[in-house]
Amino acid sequence: MKIEIHPSSERGVAEHGWLHSKHSFSFADYYNPNRMGFGVLRVINEDIVEPGRGFGAHSHDNMEIVSIVLDGALEHKDSMGNHGIIPAGDIQRMSAGTGVTHSEFNHSKTDVAHFLQIWVYPRERNIKPSYEQRSFPPKLRKNKLLPVVSGTKSEGSVYIHQDAAFLIGSLDGGVTVSHKINGPDHGVYVFVIKGGVSIDGKNLGDGDAAGITDTDVVKIKANRETDVLVIEVPYIWKK
């Protein structure tokens, strides 16, 4: 197993008054040549948006964009005609394809919204833009890794146009979970949302991550109460 730890302290930080953001990979004004992504995984931004504020209309193309709301709720509107609320526990996937314009605002006037925005390169370019949103109650991921995003159109998961998988676990201290890697030349990126885990003898805490390759199985032990995100993606890949 090859494992590279990405400490939270090395993430890029952007403070805009209304937006407090941490970038696991190079993004906007943060550039680190050693943090350009992990295979087809290009962006993991952890964003906290102040009440009533948000991202005005802007455009994307040829990217799979996944939003995981951790606290609060986001209001989403896009050029495909979608307009609604994404509460905590919901996961949204927007396939930008040939091009889409959208906006996202904190739905609350009193509380912050806290979410992860994740970008993955699609397996094919210039597809028709599309949108999907699903709810995943916390009880479903108690002491296990729950598949929430999949590259196959399976019931119960959000579909992504890439041979990838996202899994989320809410683990009690002392619990160990395993993920068997499903594809050749795939790797796993483990992101600690909150809490602490051990992987192959290495400890990770809040906001830390690990890029893992050259193994068939990843075992994750929770050192305390922990929420963890596991992302499997093609690691050896060319645009």
C-alpha positions, -999 to +999 in steps of 0.1 A: +000+000+000+012+035-009-003+062+013+003+100+012-011+121+040-025+155+032-027+174+065-055+199+069-030+225+078-016+223+042-050+231+026-054+264+008-075+289+028-098+316+013-115+342+034-141+364+017-161+376+046-193+358+035-174+326+025-148+306+045-132+280+023-105+254+025-091+238-006-077+203-006-063+208-041-052+238-061-082+261-067-087+298-075-059+318-058-044+287-041-018+269-062+003+240-050+019+219-078+019+189-055-018+192-049-034+193-084-059+165-077-059+127-072-065+109-105-098+121-119-106+138-085-099+175-091-115+195-063-125+191-027-136+224-012-149+227+023-171+258+024-189+277+052-213+303+038-227+330+060-265+334+064-282+347+033-251+348+012-238+326-016-224+321-051-242+341-078-248+327-113-217+312-128-210+286-154-192+252-157-186+226-184-173+191-186-172+184-149-191+162-125-199+184-095-210+168-062-222+188-032-225+172+002-244+194+027-231+188+063-250+215+082-277+240+072-292+241+037-283+254+003-307+269-022-299+258-058-310+273-091-297+264-126-302+269-163-317+234-166-347+247-147-339+231-114-347+252-083-349+238-048-333+233-014-305+210-005-307+202+033-281+186+055-279+149+047-287+154+010-262+149-019-265+167-052-248+158-085-247+182-114-232+171-146-220+202-164-214+185-197-217+210-226-223+238-202-246+249-173-251+280-153-261+278-116-262+297-083-261+284-047-270+304-017-273+297+020-311+292+024-310+304+060-310+341+071-297+331+106-274+300+104-243+292+084-243+265+057-215+240+057-209+218+027-183+200+006-181+207-031-163+180-051-153+180-087-146+149-107-136+148-144-162+129-164-153+098-185-167+115-216-169+151-227-198+172-239-226+151-225-260+166-220-261+185-186-282+168-159-290+170-122-298+146-094-304+150-057-310+123-030-314+122+008-293+099+029-305+098+066-275+096+090-288+063+105-280+045+072-243+051+076-239+043+113-208+022+118-204+013+081-195+029+048-226+038+029-224+041-009-239+074-018-224+081-053-218+055-079-206+052-115-233+026-121-270+033-122-278+015-090-309+021-069-301+042-038-270+060-051-265+093-069-252+085-104-219+100-116-205+099-152-173+084-141-161+050-129-160+063-093-177+057-059-183+079-029-190+063+005-197+080+038-195+065+073-204+078+108-183+056+131-181+051+168-146+051+183-129+017+179-150+007+149-130-006+118-145-005+083-131-017+050-134-007+014-125-031-014-113-012-044-134-022-074-114-011-104-079-017-119-057+013-116-080+029-091-070+047-059-089+059-028-090+093-013-100+093+024-112+126+038-119+130+075-150+153+078-146+154+116-131+131+142-100+109+138-090+077+121-060+054+117-051+039+083-021+016+080-007+029+113-011+066+103-034+089+122-056+115+106-078+142+123-103+168+113-099+179+077-069+156+071-069+133+041-050+104+026-044+094-010-040+056-012-029+035-041-013+001-047-037-019-026-069-039-030-084-031+004-084+000+026-091-005+063-101+025+084-102+025+122-121+053+140-101+066+169-131+085+182-165+094+169-159+102+133-175+111+100-154+100+071-157+103+033-141+077+010-138+085-027-126+058-051-116+070-085-094+060-115-059+071-105-039+064-136-057+085-161-052+109-190-075+137-200 
